[in-house]
Amino acid sequence: MAEFSALLATINSILWHEYVLYAIVGTGIVFTFWSGFSQYQALTHGPAVIRGVYDNPDDPGAINHFQALSAALSATVGLGNIGGVALAITLGGPGAVFWMWVIGLLGMAIKLTEVTLSMLYRNTDDPDNPHGGPMWVAHKALERKGLPRLGRAIGVIFCVTLLVSTATGGNMFQAWNVGELTQEYFSIPSWITGIVLALIVGSVILGGIKRIGRVAATLVPLMVVMYLGAGFYVLALNIGEIPGIFVLIFKSAFAPTEAAGAFIGGSAASAFLFGLKRAVFSNEAGQGSSPIAHAAAKTDEPAREGIVAGLEPFIDTIVVCTFTALIILSTGIWNRAPDVDLQSMPTAVQTQEGWQFSQSAVPGDDWATNDRVMLVVAAHPNETTGTALHRVEGIVAASADSYVINWVPFATPSIPTAVGDGIYRTYVGATLTAKAFDSVTPGLGKWLISIAAWLFAISTMISWSYYGEQGMVYLAGDKSVRPYKIVYCLLIVVATLGFIKTDADLDNITGIGTAVMLFANIPICWFFGHQAMKAYKDYVRRLKSGRMGPGHPPPSLNDLLSGRDVQK
């Protein structure tokens, strides 16, 4: 398992080279200026569109604008907002939040571009079941230029990367986080959670995009309002900390953050790296995933759906992710003092597997076999953090009438020394966010984050299953859909069987899934983006000239949520 983790880390470091991040930021800057700051139209015109005043039952498509946005948001507003933000802060420090904001704003322009392109080239042979996404953009655009084979090849490459991301970030990341959280709070084995999730997700995805749209339109508003409401409560109790936190975020984005407690330090580079990675994973800007959901929208105006899509990164990253970050930072859970004090710290001896720390006895009886803990040690320079501190993982085991910690061997060329006077319970991803809520009101995190994690994970896995399904349709036709759905549900269970153990493993798995899609989709945006910009600017001109206005009063909320306003 250690060799596999090392392989994942190596692949991740290649895929997420700093030049890849520069390319994402550069793409966002280019389309922001090219579109004349389309973020403004997304925030002003977008709400009117999703309110339904432009919905037309006669337009091609299967669901209304609000359902399309909800389906795409259900894939983005998920555990990336709860667990992903926690990972960014744990690994990159408070400065990571600033870079999440940057990619959130720039991502609005990227989303508009990729969704408008997909709407221009979507397949509406069956108007009630349209197909769209970057694979169709590459396929049909190059086919028109006399290069059908090249278009098909690029479409296949994108679909392969789509399936990798579907299996990792869209599925296994979600299931693992829920399994860990449920086991932590309710002592229910992770694999049982995996089975329950698989049954729930399977029952929804068998109904196709219309059922997914209805479920998403119900779940997304509910879970966002619930989560933000609880967040307001926590922030109100820590209101005095908020100004200082914003100062810390801006300062840490451009300067190293010192180690403190459970946080082993972070450089400005690590804040940039992990902030952008988690923001891209969370809002999916540039991945080419959400255009697949938006392609099902009923509309005859491609740029209109692109404007709607521009709202996604704002809601996902600027609003929801920021709430999570402020909660974690204001409660101090990210750099907390040792959770367990030890009378004597473990010492290390060199073995063939690396430096092995001596077994540690832990006080108290609130332990369970296989609980995970962390030891902070000083050793060789840590290039990621800019300090000489590292984390060493430990596994709790029963011993007679007590519990002991068996430490994982640690590879370093120098003699490692345990730092501090205690150890930390390992809170990874969503569990760390839950502990932040618990630190304010005991039990709040247990119930709020548990419920939110289940809802967020289910909604995300449902939407990502549809993304992968459309990839399979492009690759192998409709007959491949049912076997694909079976495998998709089985992967939910596999993710909860204990193969993922640390936040680094989690970051590597989701990072690989996100990166491979970026490598396939960003070039498509660059090659054909001028067409999206032309369609968008033409739409805005007609909108400003008054040649385009609401076709009717807004529908009732029930009709909007159910999609009846676009039914013939």
Secondary structure, 3 states (H helix, E strand, C coil): CHHHHHHHHHHHHHHCCHHHHHHHHHHHHHHHHHCCCCHHHHHHCHHHHHCCCCCCCCCCCCECHHHHHHHHHHHHCCHHHHHHHHHHHHHHCCHHHHHHHHHHHHHHHHHHHHHHHHHHHCECCCCCCCECCHHHHHHHHHHHCCCHHHHHHHHHHHHHHHHHHHHHHHHHHHHHHHHHHHHHHHCCCHHHHHHHHHHHHHHHHCCHHHHHHHHHHHHHHHHHHHHHHHHHHHHHHCHHHHHHHHHHHHHHHHCCECCECCECCECHHHHHHHHHHHHHHHHCCCCCCHHHHHCCECCCCHHHHHHHHCHHHHHHHHHHHHHHHHHHHHHCHHHCCCCEECCCCCCEEEECCEEEECCEEECCCCCCCCCEEEEEEEEEEECCCCEEEEEEEEEEEEECCEEEEEECCECCCCCCEECCCEEEECCCCHHHHHHHHHHHCCCHHHHHHHHHHHHHHHHHHHHHHHHHHHHHHHHHCHHHHHHHHHHHHHHHHHCCCCCCCCHHHHHHHHHHHHHHHHHHHHHHHHHHHHHHHHHHHHHHHHHHCCCCCCCCCCCCHHHHHHCHHHCC
